[in-house]
């Protein structure tokens, strides 16, 4: 569930029975309504609060935190579609970076015990604005740890989640049901995957290990060739690849890599009690200078400046900014 909604809050009321409350805060009311109905059906005794709003709305976020004073926050609000964000980089920054900033500030001011940011393997040596925006989010989390020492801020970094919104499996199923073709960007492209239950379980465990300022890295196992995945799914659907259902190679989309970084090979990883969870090396940066640059970044984003990617490059030196090709 953590990966399918904007962010979740556990909150203890100070009233009668000091009951535990589960709060969902999301901007998209349709899927939020579906989730609300599912939780009511499966957990009828759950003290559930469902709120609609955007993390980009500072006043709305501050009000929710002031009213409920959450103990634990799982922050998963993000524009995550890589090619779409390449075409709308300012929106990626407004939502991903400054949404995270708003939540992190509110958490610190209201004494939240723990805030867990859902990050991505695309934040490592990013080649796209989505990954670079998430890298900045991780830097915000580390910087906030020094501003609000009573709140434990952590990030959890992992790869693709099978069956999540926007993932490749639902797309392949839809294409197969329509008779094809199934589209694969490149025959040799590989990705790391885990299931929704695996991802949720590891995120919760990583959050429990948090002492403040860590970037937790999840072991994603062995990489999978997307072409193999497409062919296997066609066979499982009762068809023959390239005979009944054609496969078409469309080429890498803007900002895409042939392969994502293998997170468990990152330098300086520390082990935890769970063999699948590691603590990554802290990002080294001048925090005072970083927060000053965030002001310029916000101005650039909200003026819809076409130079956004150049400005992001100054904040994230490892961002591999793609040069524009001549027409």
C-alpha positions as CSV (number, residue, x, y, z in Angstrom):
1,X,0.0,0.0,0.0
2,X,2.8,2.4,0.8
3,X,3.9,2.6,-2.8
4,X,0.4,3.2,-4.3
5,X,-0.5,6.4,-2.4
6,X,1.0,9.8,-1.7
7,X,2.0,9.3,1.9
8,X,0.8,7.5,5.0
9,X,0.8,8.8,8.5
10,X,0.5,6.9,11.8
11,X,-0.8,9.2,14.5
12,X,-1.5,8.8,18.1
13,X,-4.5,10.8,19.4
14,X,-4.2,12.3,22.8
15,X,-7.9,11.6,23.5
16,X,-9.8,8.7,24.8
17,X,-7.9,5.3,24.7
18,X,-5.0,7.0,22.9
19,X,-5.9,5.0,19.8
20,X,-3.7,4.5,16.8
21,X,-4.9,6.3,13.7
22,X,-4.0,5.6,10.1
23,X,-4.1,8.6,7.8
24,X,-4.0,8.6,4.0
25,X,-3.2,11.9,2.3
26,X,-3.4,11.9,-1.5
27,X,-4.2,14.3,-4.3
28,X,-5.9,11.7,-6.6
29,X,-9.3,11.0,-5.1
30,X,-10.3,8.1,-7.4
31,X,-7.6,5.6,-6.3
32,X,-7.8,7.0,-2.8
33,X,-11.5,6.2,-2.6
34,X,-10.8,2.6,-3.9
35,X,-8.1,2.2,-1.2
36,X,-10.4,3.6,1.5
37,X,-13.2,1.1,0.6
38,X,-10.7,-1.8,0.5
39,X,-9.3,-0.9,4.0
40,X,-12.8,-0.5,5.4
41,X,-13.8,-3.9,4.1
42,X,-10.6,-5.8,5.3
43,X,-10.0,-3.8,8.5
44,X,-13.4,-2.7,9.8
45,X,-12.0,-1.7,13.2
46,X,-9.1,0.4,11.7
47,X,-9.3,4.1,12.9
48,X,-8.9,5.5,9.3
49,X,-8.8,9.1,8.2
50,X,-8.7,9.9,4.4
51,X,-7.7,13.4,3.3
52,X,-7.3,14.9,-0.1
53,X,-4.7,17.5,-0.8
54,X,-1.3,18.2,-2.5
55,X,2.1,18.1,-1.0
56,X,2.8,21.2,-3.1
57,X,0.3,23.1,-1.0
58,X,2.4,24.3,1.9
59,X,-0.6,25.5,4.0
60,X,-2.6,22.3,3.5
61,X,0.4,20.2,4.5
62,X,1.1,22.3,7.6
63,X,-2.5,22.2,8.6
64,X,-2.7,18.4,8.4
65,X,0.4,18.0,10.5
66,X,-0.7,20.6,13.0
67,X,-4.1,18.9,13.4
68,X,-2.9,15.3,13.6
69,X,0.7,15.6,14.8
70,X,1.8,12.4,13.1
71,X,4.3,10.0,14.8
72,X,5.5,8.3,11.6
73,X,5.3,9.5,8.0
74,X,5.9,7.5,4.9
75,X,6.4,10.0,2.0
76,X,5.9,8.5,-1.4
77,X,4.5,11.6,-3.3
78,X,6.3,11.9,-6.6
79,X,6.0,12.3,-10.3
80,X,7.9,9.1,-11.3
81,X,7.3,8.6,-15.1
82,X,10.8,9.3,-16.5
83,X,10.0,10.3,-20.2
84,X,7.0,12.5,-19.1
85,X,9.2,14.3,-16.6
86,X,11.8,14.9,-19.2
87,X,9.2,17.0,-21.1
88,X,7.9,18.7,-17.9
89,X,11.0,19.1,-15.7
90,X,9.6,22.1,-13.8
91,X,6.7,20.0,-12.6
92,X,9.0,17.2,-11.5
93,X,10.9,19.7,-9.3
94,X,7.7,21.4,-7.9
95,X,6.2,18.1,-6.9
96,X,9.1,15.9,-6.0
97,X,11.5,18.4,-4.5
98,X,9.3,21.0,-2.9
99,X,6.6,18.5,-2.0
100,X,9.3,16.7,0.0
101,X,10.6,19.9,1.4
102,X,7.1,20.9,2.6
103,X,6.5,17.5,4.3
104,X,9.9,17.4,5.9
105,X,9.6,20.9,7.3
106,X,6.1,20.2,8.7
107,X,7.4,16.9,10.2
108,X,10.2,18.7,12.0
109,X,8.0,21.6,13.3
110,X,5.4,19.3,14.7
111,X,7.8,16.8,16.3
112,X,7.2,13.8,14.0
113,X,9.3,10.9,15.4
114,X,10.2,9.4,12.0
115,X,9.9,10.4,8.4
116,X,10.7,7.9,5.7
117,X,11.2,9.1,2.1
118,X,10.6,6.6,-0.7
119,X,13.5,7.2,-3.1
120,X,14.8,5.3,-6.2
121,X,17.8,3.7,-7.8
122,X,17.5,6.4,-10.5
123,X,18.9,8.9,-8.0
124,X,22.3,7.2,-8.4
125,X,24.3,9.0,-11.1
126,X,21.0,10.2,-12.6
127,X,20.5,10.5,-16.3
128,X,17.0,12.0,-16.1
129,X,15.3,14.8,-14.2
130,X,13.2,12.4,-12.2
131,X,16.3,10.7,-10.8
132,X,18.0,14.0,-10.2
133,X,14.9,15.4,-8.4
134,X,15.0,12.3,-6.1
135,X,18.7,12.9,-5.4
136,X,17.8,16.4,-4.2
137,X,15.0,14.9,-2.1
138,X,17.6,12.7,-0.4
139,X,19.8,15.8,0.2
140,X,16.8,17.6,1.8
141,X,16.3,14.6,4.1
142,X,19.9,14.7,5.2
143,X,19.8,18.4,5.7
144,X,16.6,18.4,7.7
145,X,18.2,15.9,10.1
146,X,20.5,18.7,11.3
147,X,17.7,21.3,11.5
148,X,15.3,19.1,13.5
149,X,17.4,16.6,15.5
150,X,14.3,15.1,17.3
151,X,12.9,13.8,14.1
152,X,14.6,10.8,12.4
153,X,14.7,11.5,8.7
154,X,15.6,8.6,6.4
155,X,15.4,7.6,2.7
156,X,14.9,4.2,1.3
157,X,16.3,3.6,-2.2
158,X,15.2,0.7,-4.4
159,X,14.3,-0.1,-8.0
160,X,11.1,-1.0,-9.9
161,X,8.1,-2.6,-8.2
162,X,6.1,-5.2,-10.1
163,X,2.4,-4.2,-10.5
164,X,2.8,-0.7,-9.2
165,X,1.2,2.2,-11.0
166,X,3.0,2.9,-14.3
167,X,5.0,-0.4,-14.2
168,X,5.7,-2.4,-17.3
169,X,3.7,-5.6,-16.4
170,X,0.2,-3.9,-16.6
171,X,1.3,-2.3,-19.9
172,X,2.4,-5.6,-21.4
173,X,-0.9,-7.3,-20.3
174,X,-2.9,-4.6,-21.9
175,X,-0.9,-4.9,-25.1
176,X,-1.3,-8.7,-25.2
177,X,-5.1,-8.4,-24.5
178,X,-5.3,-6.0,-27.5
179,X,-3.5,-8.5,-29.8
180,X,-0.1,-6.7,-29.7
181,X,2.3,-5.5,-30.6
182,X,4.2,-5.6,-27.3
183,X,6.6,-2.7,-27.2
184,X,10.1,-3.1,-25.6
185,X,12.5,-0.2,-25.8
186,X,15.7,-2.3,-26.4
187,X,16.4,-6.0,-26.7
188,X,19.2,-5.8,-24.1
189,X,17.7,-3.4,-21.6
190,X,17.7,-4.7,-18.0
191,X,16.0,-3.6,-14.8
192,X,15.8,-4.7,-11.2
193,X,12.4,-5.7,-9.8
194,X,10.7,-6.6,-6.5
195,X,7.1,-7.3,-5.7
196,X,4.8,-4.9,-3.8
197,X,4.7,-7.1,-0.6
198,X,8.5,-7.3,-0.7
199,X,9.0,-3.6,-1.2
200,X,6.5,-2.7,1.6
201,X,8.0,-5.1,4.0
202,X,11.5,-3.9,3.5
203,X,10.5,-0.2,3.6
204,X,8.8,-0.8,7.0
205,X,11.8,-2.7,8.3
206,X,14.3,0.0,7.1
207,X,12.1,2.6,8.8
208,X,12.4,0.7,12.0
209,X,16.2,0.7,11.8
210,X,16.3,4.5,11.4
211,X,18.5,6.5,13.7
212,X,18.4,9.6,11.6
213,X,20.0,10.8,8.3
214,X,20.5,7.4,6.7
215,X,19.9,6.4,3.1
216,X,18.8,2.8,3.2
217,X,19.6,0.7,0.1
218,X,17.6,-2.4,-0.7
219,X,19.1,-5.5,-2.4
220,X,17.0,-5.9,-5.5
221,X,18.5,-9.3,-6.5
222,X,19.5,-10.2,-10.0
223,X,18.5,-7.9,-13.0
224,X,15.9,-9.0,-15.5
225,X,15.9,-8.5,-19.2
226,X,12.7,-6.7,-20.2
227,X,12.6,-8.6,-23.5
228,X,12.6,-11.9,-21.6
229,X,9.9,-10.6,-19.3
230,X,7.7,-9.7,-22.3
231,X,8.3,-13.0,-24.0
232,X,7.5,-15.0,-20.9
233,X,4.3,-13.0,-20.3
234,X,3.2,-13.7,-23.9
235,X,3.8,-17.4,-23.4
236,X,1.9,-17.4,-20.0
237,X,-1.0,-15.8,-21.8
238,X,-1.2,-18.7,-24.2
239,X,0.5,-17.1,-27.2
240,X,3.7,-17.5,-29.2
241,X,6.0,-14.4,-29.2
242,X,6.7,-13.0,-32.7
243,X,4.1,-15.4,-34.1
244,X,0.8,-14.7,-32.4
245,X,1.9,-11.5,-30.7
246,X,4.7,-9.4,-32.3
247,X,7.3,-7.6,-30.2
248,X,8.4,-4.2,-31.5
249,X,11.6,-2.5,-30.3
250,X,11.0,1.2,-30.0
251,X,14.4,2.6,-28.8
252,X,15.3,4.2,-25.5
253,X,13.1,7.0,-24.4
254,X,14.4,10.4,-23.2
255,X,16.3,10.0,-19.9
256,X,16.3,6.2,-19.9
257,X,19.4,4.1,-19.2
258,X,20.2,0.7,-20.7
259,X,20.6,-0.5,-17.1
260,X,20.1,1.0,-13.7
261,X,22.8,1.0,-11.1
262,X,23.2,-2.2,-9.0
263,X,22.6,-0.6,-5.6
264,X,24.3,-3.3,-3.6
265,X,27.6,-2.6,-5.3
266,X,27.6,1.0,-4.1
267,X,30.8,1.9,-2.2
268,X,30.8,2.1,1.6
269,X,27.6,0.1,2.2
270,X,27.0,-0.9,5.8
271,X,25.1,-4.1,6.7
272,X,22.0,-4.2,8.9
273,X,20.3,-7.1,10.7
274,X,18.4,-7.8,7.5
275,X,20.6,-9.2,4.7
276,X,18.5,-7.4,2.1
277,X,18.8,-3.9,3.7
278,X,22.0,-1.8,3.7
279,X,22.9,1.7,4.7
280,X,24.3,3.8,1.9
281,X,27.2,6.2,2.1
282,X,26.0,9.7,3.1
283,X,25.9,12.3,0.4
284,X,28.6,14.9,0.9
285,X,27.5,18.5,0.3
286,X,27.6,22.0,1.9
287,X,24.1,22.0,3.6
288,X,24.0,25.8,4.2
289,X,24.8,26.5,0.6
290,X,22.4,23.7,-0.6
291,X,19.4,25.3,1.1
292,X,20.3,28.7,-0.3
293,X,20.4,27.2,-3.8
294,X,17.0,25.6,-3.2
295,X,15.5,29.1,-3.1
296,X,16.9,29.7,-6.7
297,X,15.6,26.3,-7.7
298,X,12.1,27.1,-6.5
299,X,12.1,30.4,-8.3
300,X,13.2,28.7,-11.5
301,X,10.5,26.0,-11.1
302,X,7.6,28.3,-10.5
303,X,8.7,30.7,-13.3
304,X,8.6,27.7,-15.7
305,X,12.2,28.6,-16.7
306,X,13.3,26.4,-19.7
307,X,16.8,26.2,-18.1
308,X,15.6,24.1,-15.2
309,X,17.8,21.1,-16.0
310,X,20.9,23.3,-16.1
311,X,20.0,24.7,-12.6
312,X,19.5,21.1,-11.3
313,X,22.9,20.2,-12.6
314,X,24.4,22.8,-10.3
315,X,22.8,21.1,-7.3
316,X,23.5,17.5,-8.5
317,X,26.9,17.4,-10.1
318,X,26.5,13.6,-10.8
319,X,23.4,14.4,-12.9
320,X,24.3,13.4,-16.5
321,X,22.5,16.1,-18.4
322,X,21.7,15.0,-21.9
323,X,22.7,17.4,-24.6
324,X,20.0,18.6,-27.0
325,X,20.4,17.2,-30.5
326,X,20.2,19.4,-33.5
327,X,17.1,19.0,-35.6
